[in-house]
Amino acid sequence: MATGPSPKWDISHANGEGKTASVITVRSVLEKIMKNLNESDTRPVVPLGHGDPSAFPCFRTTLAAEDAIVDAVRSAKFNCYAPAVGIEPARRSIAEHLSRDLPYKLSPDDVYLTAGANHAIEVLVTALARPGANILLPRPGYPLYEAHASFSQLEVRHFDLLPEKGWEVDLDSVEALANDRTVAMVVINPGNPCGNVLTLEHMKKIAETARKLGILLIADEVYDHLAFGSNPFVPVGVCGPITPVLTIGSMSKRWIVPGWRLGWIVTNDPTGILQRSGIVQALKSYLNITADPTTFVQGAVTQILNNTTEDFFLKIINTLCESANICYDRLKEIPCITCPHKAEGSMSTMVKLNLPLLEDISDDMDFCVKLAKEESVVVLPGFVVGLKNWLRVTFSVEPSLLEDGLGRIKAFSLRHAKKK
């Protein structure tokens, strides 16, 4: 049967120019790798490719958070639709909570609730997109920014993070990339995938560069306060008086509840530039046509923030610190892997593959596929986050399982080492 032209409604993920959007996500690549797991291997699978610590007892959330959810459901006060920006008590509590780390006070009107941080990324990228515009993203970085930019026809330009300087932003590359069509630059602090934590001094240089270039600064702080090295966590919002900052945050990582899907966008804008520029109105407009976070989770926020003790946070930090130390020490024992910087925050680190030392591994994806097949260990190939022939290793698992998994990576690497 003869076929005619494709109907106009059959876009097949094409962008406005009829070109197919290329979308790479952590989830899609890990699914491909996990298809290679050997079902006959009786050892437990060691998941070092995806940052979901909630599966492990040592990372269970606090009872205060669980009780808050139960109380919110049983109250029957949160079975309704919520306002597009989120319910006021939750926004007020988050504003008060975040203001503790800032030199100025946030108000509920500075907080916009989202269905997790991934939704916050979608909202921001969509609201900022316009024909011919571009956004500056870190390399390595979190690939969901690229995915949403692709579908919003927002050009992506990558600036480098410098491993030899603890993954600091290469500010020279930022200035070289920006032009009059650049709408924003993104920084991730603490860093995913690098495990770095920005110093206040470097943070101010980033903010001053953004002000000089006249671009918006987006701070992805999903891992806020999960810092355990020499640099304490300081929110990029402290630079709000220098340049406006849009902060992305969530409960997912600090409270170990990624499935609850509660995130936020915060306008750190003490001078009111964002309000006058129309960006705030663009955020509100998009939130009016997109999904909301579950209302009973919003209803539990105030109780969660008020009742979570420092003991819980300290336990999580200590466990992550132990795991980061194990990860760094064990990876240093593997000849074909170089770890340029010990993780000081978040839940992952980046390591470089020395392929000439391996005899039958073609690239980072090949390494990960064969590692899954032979050792039942899953790690993320670096090309997903922007660095070909690197690996992102997530260490938010039980320390004993982490030791086991890194031992298997070492055995795999020695087995595939080139013979002298």
Helices and strands as residue ranges (DSSP letters): H 26-34, E 46-48, G 53-55, G 57-59, H 63-75, H 88-99, G 108-110, E 111-114, H 117-128, E 134-139, H 144-151, E 155-162, G 163-165, E 168-169, H 171-177, E 182-188, H 200-213, E 216-220, G 236-239, E 245-250, G 258-260, E 263-268, H 273-277, H 279-287, H 295-307, H 310-331, E 337-338, E 348-353, G 355-357, H 364-375, E 377-381, G 382-385, E 390-394, H 399-415
